[in-house]
Amino acid sequence: MDLRQLRYFKAIADARSFARGAHQLCVAQPALSRSMASLECEIGQQVFIRHSNGVTLTDAGVQFYAHAVDILSRVKLLTDDMSANLGKPHGSVTLGVPQSMQSIITAPVVAAFLQEFPGVTLNVTVNSSANLRDALINGQIDLAIITTLTPSRGLNHRPLLADGMCLVERADVPNRFGPAIDVEDLAGQALLLCGYPNTVRTFFEEQFNSMPVPPTFRVEVTTASLVIDLVRAGAGPGIVPSGAVVLLADSDIRATPIRGLEVSWTIATSYERIGSASVTQLSMMLQRRVADLVESGAWPTARILAEEISPEDDGLRMSA
């Protein structure tokens, strides 16, 4: 058994298909099949169940996957640690980010990181906080910006920022609320919500329970950009993180901050990647980007979090 087989196995398991795994690895599928047949023969267990739509892991495969992820992550950490002794990070690092921060944080930080550290291969995945958390725990990504809306035990958390939520509407709709809106003003509204599959909806429902006529959620989607596109298309008003609209130069859309409603964000890292030079440098660049935006006033709805955030914190709170 060698590291190549472990990488092949993990790629097939993640893709749930020999064909997709071969495509991602740029390896001929017959060679991949021979390698996995040799692996199953060596460990004396079948790790994949083949079916018409791809593959799934057997019980033995699930157990083997956990060991493979652990071994590959430790090899990756070893490579980074050794290269750090040469003065600059090398190797590869995978960053997970929410779509709502794509323009304001992700793009500028990734561009700066690639320029400063040409020896590092940077992979970026955009997803919901819940999926990014699971990918961190499973060893598929190294660090991610996530909310603390869902429990995240087993991860190292570094507080990043708290950002407000805002109501987005078409600009041609009369402005009923002025420069800011209270949660109570949303009573009776039919809303589009960004946050699925996190617990944003649960939080809002708790806030709205005391209202005589609580708002309803017409659509719940994974990305803030889709909410904004739906609002632009006339589907109705929506709620998104304010970071998604800070840099939005769109005369068709009006964004109104919701007073006191904040989402807490952290930089989460798997414990196996703590100390990696590339992960450390990328984490620092994310923090510097947020600090520059907040201190310059370019992100007026955000504030830097200095206190430690517990993984059990619900991540959404009403501030004074």
NORURSUL-V978314 format. One record per helix or strand of 3 or more residues. SS is the DSSP state (H for helix, E for strand). FROM is the first residue (numbers start at 1). LEN is the number of residues. If there is no record, write none. Layout:
ss={SS SS}
from={FROM FROM}
len={LEN LEN}
This chain:
ss={H H H E E H E H E H E E H E H E H E H E H H E E}
from={3 18 29 48 54 59 91 99 120 129 143 155 183 190 200 216 224 238 242 253 271 277 302 316}
len={13 8 15 4 4 26 7 18 7 9 5 16 4 5 9 6 9 4 3 18 3 20 3 3}
